[in-house]
Amino acid sequence: MSANDSRRLAWAYLSSVVSGACAPLNDLIASVGVEEAARAVREWDLPPALVRRTEARRHIDTAERDLEAVARIGGRLVTPDDDEWPAWRMVGFGGIDTRRQPEGAAPLALWVRGSGSIVESTERAIAVVGTRAPSDYGNYVATELVSELAAQGWTIVSGAAFGIDAAAHRAALAVEGSTIAVLACGIQQHYPRAHERLLEEIAARGLVVSEYPPGTTPAKHRFLARNRLIAALSDAVVVVEAGWRSGARNTAKWARALGRPALAVPGSVLTATSTGCHQMVRDGEATLVTSAREIIDEAGPLRLPVRGSDDAAARDTDGLAGDQLLVYEALPAVGSREPRELSEVSGVAIDGVRGVLPLLELAGFVGSDDTGWYRRRRA
């Protein structure tokens, strides 16, 4: 067995043992490597934080069988060892306090079905989510927005559920665009069952993704955890229709925590299917959008503006928007600030601040040291 095969088996084994987000295991792998972490789990040579999390399944090793099962359906396991691993998309998880939000840990690995690369497919990606019981208006708006976005080269990410999710996937496929379905179960399952044909088409022309190993069945907590991956793989989350307690609002919450824009489409004040969207806008949790152009304006990549001789007034920060701009402007011209103080000054929730700062750092806008975060001078 090659070293690569041994490491992949270790990733598959650990994915099955924890079956979802597990910050202590991520930390252990970062500290000792995946193969040593797998040995420690098998032998229960673990820090206290991992003992309870692994005790139920550590004796079950289905790694080889799981890898063979997904290979038979054209799937694969993508890990942080692989070039295909969407490392840039995972940066935002570093800003989430997993002691308070344990479900906010980065995924251990991703089980993927489809021939495309995750990295390439998510270079320009927008999540479109919403209620499972949309109105005719909601279906129409989702279809129109997605058709234009997909035609312009944006990958559409959603959860393959009934309603707005399905409308978004179908609209992207209809214009021969790219789409990604993120599941709350194993990728070999068709859930919901009525979407078997849709999921097969997505796998043939896009990607079906899950952090859960083969054989994992859907569960309520897995849908909520799945929502953070929908947000992470996207440049922005658009909620087309959402009721007061819609899971789509949970996806928008994860978008904000990960430093992505949360966007909401307005509807009639007389329909219950738009109350969630209206409340998010009213509470400042989402930006109102009504067209593909407005969505693209909000979701545009974090970049510096192009300057020309006739654009002397342009500023570096013209490339920032939303929480990114609020957090940057909360930094002092001289000196530094801690995330908690930045949250108080900017008005951005602490999770949002922690999600935005790594993105600003990678773009060269900010740096950090023992005193906190500070602005970087740009040429």
Rosetta blueprint (number, residue, H / E / L):
1 M L
2 S L
3 A H
4 N H
5 D H
6 S H
7 R H
8 R H
9 L H
10 A H
11 W H
12 A H
13 Y H
14 L H
15 S H
16 S H
17 V H
18 V H
19 S L
20 G L
21 A L
22 C L
23 A H
24 P H
25 L H
26 N H
27 D H
28 L H
29 I H
30 A H
31 S H
32 V H
33 G L
34 V H
35 E H
36 E H
37 A H
38 A H
39 R H
40 A H
41 V H
42 R H
43 E H
44 W L
45 D L
46 L L
47 P L
48 P H
49 A H
50 L H
51 V H
52 R H
53 R H
54 T H
55 E L
56 A L
57 R L
58 R L
59 H L
60 I L
61 D L
62 T L
63 A H
64 E H
65 R H
66 D H
67 L H
68 E H
69 A H
70 V H
71 A H
72 R H
73 I L
74 G L
75 G E
76 R E
77 L E
78 V E
79 T L
80 P L
81 D L
82 D L
83 D L
84 E L
85 W L
86 P L
87 A H
88 W H
89 R H
90 M H
91 V H
92 G H
93 F H
94 G H
95 G H
96 I L
97 D L
98 T L
99 R L
100 R L
101 Q L
102 P H
103 E H
104 G H
105 A L
106 A L
107 P L
108 L L
109 A L
110 L E
111 W E
112 V E
113 R E
114 G L
115 S L
116 G L
117 S L
118 I H
119 V H
120 E H
121 S H
122 T L
123 E L
124 R L
125 A E
126 I E
127 A E
128 V E
129 V E
130 G L
131 T L
132 R L
133 A L
134 P L
135 S L
136 D H
137 Y H
138 G H
139 N H
140 Y H
141 V H
142 A H
143 T H
144 E H
145 L H
146 V H
147 S H
148 E H
149 L H
150 A H
151 A H
152 Q L
153 G L
154 W L
155 T E
156 I E
157 V E
158 S E
159 G L
160 A L
161 A L
162 F L
163 G L
164 I H
165 D H
166 A H
167 A H
168 A H
169 H H
170 R H
171 A H
172 A H
173 L H
174 A H
175 V L
176 E L
177 G L
178 S L
179 T E
180 I E
181 A E
182 V E
183 L L
184 A L
185 C L
186 G L
187 I L
188 Q L
189 Q L
190 H L
191 Y L
192 P L
193 R H
194 A H
195 H H
196 E H
197 R H
198 L H
199 L H
200 E H
201 E H
202 I H
203 A H
204 A H
205 R H
206 G L
207 L E
208 V E
209 V E
210 S E
211 E L
212 Y L
213 P L
214 P L
215 G L
216 T L
217 T L
218 P L
219 A L
220 K H
221 H H
222 R H
223 F H
224 L H
225 A H
226 R H
227 N H
228 R H
229 L H
230 I H
231 A H
232 A H
233 L L
234 S L
235 D L
236 A E
237 V E
238 V E
239 V E
240 V L
241 E L
242 A L
243 G L
244 W L
245 R L
246 S L
247 G H
248 A H
249 R H
250 N H
251 T H
252 A H
253 K H
254 W H
255 A H
256 R H
257 A H
258 L L
259 G L
260 R L
261 P L
262 A E
263 L E
264 A E
265 V L
266 P L
267 G L
268 S L
269 V L
270 L L
271 T L
272 A H
273 T H
274 S H
275 T H
276 G H
277 C H
278 H H
279 Q H
280 M H
281 V H
282 R H
283 D L
284 G L
285 E L
286 A L
287 T E
288 L E
289 V L
290 T L
291 S L
292 A H
293 R H
294 E H
295 I H
296 I H
297 D H
298 E H
299 A H
300 G L
301 P L
302 L L
303 R L
304 L L
305 P L
306 V L
307 R L
308 G L
309 S L
310 D L
311 D L
312 A L
313 A L
314 A L
315 R L
316 D H
317 T H
318 D H
319 G H
320 L L
321 A L
322 G H
323 D H
324 Q H
325 L H
326 L H
327 V H
328 Y H
329 E H
330 A H
331 L L
332 P L
333 A L
334 V L
335 G L
336 S L
337 R E
338 E L
339 P H
340 R H
341 E H
342 L H
343 S H
344 E H
345 V H
346 S H
347 G L
348 V L
349 A L
350 I H
351 D H
352 G H
353 V H
354 R H
355 G H
356 V H
357 L H
358 P H
359 L H
360 L H
361 E H
362 L H
363 A L
364 G L
365 F L
366 V E
367 G E
368 S E
369 D E
370 D L
371 T L
372 G E
373 W E
374 Y E
375 R E
376 R L
377 R L
378 R L
379 A L
